[in-house]
Amino acid sequence: MPATVGLRRRFVVAVGLPLGLFACLAVAMLGYYAYGAASSVLPPSAYAHLETGAPADAVSRLLPAREMSDAPSEHRPEPSGATCSYYRASADLFVTVDVYRLCFAHDRLVDKTELTAASRLQADRD
């Protein structure tokens, strides 16, 4: 009987420990993804107030803490000499959301583009 208890304990450690570590890692990754999504949302009302030609300092006050980490695969031409950033329109998880692309050059907002969820899904299919 004592041999069976030891065997059972080794089995639990051999199987349970990796499964427990995997579960902890999965929860941590999901939490990080949710945090990244929530902290990269530019509300539609704020996006509507942005005007091309506005100074970058004024625009940056309306922007969320982070850019989105999973920028869209749909690539539209960027304005010449501009640096573009991408922001989510909502914090919905595990769905394709609208994305706002803001491009800056010479400390000014030179382009603002909305990449809709529908257009992004179509680009992914093509």
C-alpha positions as CSV (number, residue, x, y, z in Angstrom):
1,M,0.0,0.0,0.0
2,P,2.8,2.6,0.8
3,A,4.2,2.0,-2.7
4,T,0.8,2.9,-4.2
5,V,0.7,6.1,-2.3
6,G,4.2,7.1,-3.4
7,L,3.3,6.3,-7.0
8,R,0.1,8.3,-6.8
9,R,2.0,11.3,-5.3
10,R,4.6,11.2,-8.1
11,F,1.9,11.0,-10.7
12,V,0.1,14.0,-9.3
13,V,3.3,16.0,-9.2
14,A,4.4,14.9,-12.7
15,V,1.0,15.8,-14.2
16,G,-0.5,18.3,-11.9
17,L,2.5,20.6,-11.6
18,P,2.9,21.3,-15.4
19,L,-0.9,21.7,-15.8
20,G,-1.0,24.1,-12.9
21,L,1.9,26.1,-14.3
22,F,0.3,26.1,-17.7
23,A,-3.0,27.4,-16.2
24,C,-1.2,30.2,-14.4
25,L,0.6,31.2,-17.5
26,A,-2.6,31.2,-19.6
27,V,-4.3,33.4,-17.0
28,A,-1.4,35.8,-16.9
29,M,-1.3,36.0,-20.7
30,L,-5.0,36.6,-20.9
31,G,-4.7,39.3,-18.3
32,Y,-1.9,41.0,-20.2
33,Y,-3.9,40.9,-23.4
34,A,-7.0,42.4,-21.7
35,Y,-4.8,45.1,-20.2
36,G,-3.2,45.9,-23.5
37,A,-6.6,46.1,-25.2
38,A,-8.1,48.3,-22.6
39,S,-5.2,50.7,-22.4
40,S,-5.0,51.2,-26.1
41,V,-8.6,52.4,-26.7
42,L,-9.2,55.7,-28.3
43,P,-12.9,56.5,-27.8
44,P,-14.8,57.3,-31.0
45,S,-15.8,60.7,-29.5
46,A,-12.1,61.6,-28.9
47,Y,-11.2,60.4,-32.5
48,A,-14.0,62.6,-33.9
49,H,-12.5,65.7,-32.2
50,L,-9.1,65.2,-33.8
51,E,-8.3,67.4,-36.8
52,T,-5.5,67.0,-39.3
53,G,-3.0,69.8,-38.9
54,A,-3.4,69.8,-35.1
55,P,-0.2,70.0,-33.1
56,A,1.1,66.7,-31.8
57,D,1.1,67.9,-28.2
58,A,-2.6,68.8,-28.3
59,V,-3.4,65.4,-29.9
60,S,-1.3,63.4,-27.5
61,R,-3.4,64.7,-24.6
62,L,-6.4,62.8,-26.0
63,L,-4.5,59.5,-26.8
64,P,-4.6,56.5,-24.6
65,A,-1.6,55.3,-22.6
66,R,-0.5,52.8,-25.2
67,E,-0.7,52.0,-28.9
68,M,-2.3,48.7,-29.8
69,S,0.2,45.8,-29.7
70,D,-1.4,43.8,-32.5
71,A,-1.5,46.4,-35.3
72,P,-3.7,45.4,-38.3
73,S,-2.2,43.4,-41.1
74,E,-4.1,45.6,-43.6
75,H,-1.5,48.0,-44.8
76,R,-2.6,51.3,-46.4
77,P,0.1,53.6,-47.7
78,E,1.4,55.9,-45.0
79,P,1.9,59.6,-45.8
80,S,5.4,60.4,-46.9
81,G,7.7,61.1,-44.0
82,A,5.0,60.3,-41.4
83,T,5.1,58.0,-38.4
84,C,1.8,56.2,-37.7
85,S,0.3,54.8,-34.6
86,Y,-2.7,52.5,-34.2
87,Y,-5.4,52.6,-31.5
88,R,-8.4,50.4,-30.9
89,A,-11.9,51.9,-31.1
90,S,-13.2,49.5,-28.3
91,A,-11.8,47.2,-25.7
92,D,-13.8,44.1,-27.0
93,L,-11.6,41.0,-26.7
94,F,-11.3,38.2,-29.2
95,V,-13.1,40.0,-32.0
96,T,-12.0,42.2,-34.9
97,V,-12.5,45.9,-33.9
98,D,-12.3,49.2,-35.7
99,V,-8.9,50.7,-35.6
100,Y,-7.8,54.3,-35.8
101,R,-4.5,55.1,-37.5
102,L,-3.0,58.4,-36.7
103,C,0.0,59.7,-38.6
104,F,2.3,62.5,-37.5
105,A,5.0,64.5,-39.4
106,H,6.7,67.7,-38.4
107,D,4.9,67.6,-35.0
108,R,1.5,67.7,-36.6
109,L,-1.3,65.2,-37.2
110,V,-1.1,64.8,-41.0
111,D,-3.6,61.9,-41.4
112,K,-6.3,60.1,-39.5
113,T,-7.8,56.9,-41.0
114,E,-10.4,54.6,-39.6
115,L,-9.9,50.9,-40.5
116,T,-13.2,49.3,-40.0
117,A,-13.6,45.8,-38.7
118,A,-15.4,44.8,-41.9
119,S,-12.6,46.1,-44.2
120,R,-10.0,44.4,-42.0
121,L,-11.8,41.1,-42.2
122,Q,-12.0,41.4,-46.0
123,A,-8.3,42.2,-46.2
124,D,-7.5,39.1,-44.1
125,R,-9.6,36.9,-46.4
126,D,-7.8,38.3,-49.6
